Amino acid sequence: MKWLKEPLVLFILLGAALTLVYSVASGAFATDESKTVAMDASEIELLAANWERQWQRPPTEAELRGLIDARVREEVLYRAAQSMGLDRNDIVVRRRMVQKMELLSQDLAMITDPPEADLRAFFEENREDYRVPPRVSFRHIYFNLDRRGYEGADTAARELLAEIRAGDPDEVDVAQMGDRFMLAYEYTLRSPIELQQAFGSRFAEEVIELEPGWHGPIGSGYGTHLVKVTDRVESALPEFERVRERVLADYGRTRRERANELLLEGLSADYSIEIDEAAIQARSLEAITGQGG
């Protein structure tokens, strides 16, 4: 059913669905004017089923009657509010209705599962979005700026680095050198974003580029560090199978966004859009004048 994915067909489906919704809504309003609130078998079954999903058991007769009473109360108050026009010019109501329109178009856009070939094509078109970032494992020695000052920490770090390189770099006990650090001294295969979250942007940018071995001094949000990179995994593009679920989610999101665009384009064609450009310019000038003052 590949034809269901065509934009024109999708738009036709959206239009038909909206027409149906409008017809049903019109009928509902006519029923509202009759002053009849009918709780038929399907409505009662829906209330009972919702209760059972939430509480994992059927409602008792008293509980079911309570649900029905609450539903009748809600309907009566809703119709009264609607007849008084309380739904008009209400920004919360407007936003909720817009959200429902968007959800309607999104549901229609996802009426069928995408073919595997389309998913793979989407993956190839956006492959860089799925690139696995580089990762590094490292140990570090910390130098406290509050205790030593910038110059003191930098000098101490450079002197210790020279001693490490002159001796046996593999036999360094990082926890016993430098200053005490509040977090861990060793990290395994961390990505740039993880390094940034733990140590700050500057540290992440420098460390992620390092080759195995000792390096430094390197600044972080905590102070100064000597870093020994023990392992490094380069950035790579994954195979489709490894990221299929993520591709499926991204494909669905893109499809829903396109459905909303088509819906708006189609509906907007029936309207004459008028925008007061003079008001925009006047408001913008007021903002600039206010900032300048």
C-alpha positions, 0 to 999 in steps of 0.5 A: 500500500505504497500509495498511502505515503504519497503527499497528495493521497495523504492530504485527501485522507486528511480532508476526508477525515476533517469532513467526517469530524465536522459532520459528527461534530455538527450532529453532536451539537444538534443532539446538545440542543435537544437537551438529552444526555444519553449514556448508552451501552457503548459509553458505559462500556468505555467507562468500565473498560477505562476503570478496569485498565487503571485498577486491574479489576472491573468496577462494582455497580456502585463504582460504575454508577459513580462513573456515570454520574460524573460523566453526566455532570461533566457533559451537562456543565460542558454543554452549559459552558458551550451555550454561554460561549465560554469556549470562545476567546480562551487561549487554553481551549484554542491550544487544545483544539489546535493540538487535537487537529495536529494529532488527527493529522499525525494519526493519519500519517502513521496509518501504515507501517513504513516499508523496510526499503523506505526506512533504509533509504531514510537512514542513508539520507541521514546517515551522519545523524547516527554517527557514533561519536569517538570515546576515550578511556583515561586516568587523571591526576588533579591539581586544585586551583583554590589551593595552589593558584593557577600558576602554582597548579600549572607549574606542579603539573608540568613538573610531575608530567616530566617526572612521569615521562622520565620514569615508568608511565604505567606505574603511576598511582593517580590517586596518590599524586596531585590533590584529592579529587571529589569524583573518580580518577578513572573513566571508561570509554566516555563520549564528548558529551559525557566528558562535557557534562563531567568536566566542562567543554574545554576539557572535553574538547581537548581530551577527546582528541588525545592519543594514548599516553600522558598529556597535560596540563588540561583545564576543567571546571574543577582545576588542572589535570594531567591525563593518561589516555588508556584507550580510544575508539574512533568515531564510526558510522553504524550499520542500519540494523544497530540503529533501526529502532531509532531510525524508525522513530525519526522516520515517524517524527518526520512523517508526522511533521510533514502531515501537519505541514500538509494539513496547514497548507490545505486549510490555509488555502481557504483563508485570506491571510492579512497581517498588519505590517505597520503594526509589526514595524511600530512594535519593533521600533518601540522595542529598539527605542526601549532598549536604547533608552 
